[in-house]
Amino acid sequence: TTTTTTTTLMEEVEVEIEKSIREKQLAQHKERQRRQQNEQRRLLLLFNYKHEQREKEFEKVLKREETARRERAATEFGIAWQAKSQPSIPTPATTTTTTTTSTVSSSS
């Protein structure tokens, strides 16, 4: 009976050791998964932040371009409006030039 009891005790110890090893491996595995998930979350947040920044910058560029386009259109409209509303100055078809020459003589 001593041999049987010893074998059973050894088997129980081996089972406990294996169980402990499996628990440690499982804990390590869960910790690795947790770290990977945290890293993925961090990267996703960073990506989203950068994407939002790019979108904001893109919106700013679009607004600047739209403002510039409106200013150009307003300037062009203003020039056209001025040209339309100002009375046109008639330009003569031919130009006449008159030259007058005077001669003054004096005697001494």
Secondary structure as GFF3:
##gff-version 3
##sequence-region A 1 108
A	DSSP	alpha_helix	2	85	.	.	.	ID=ss1
###
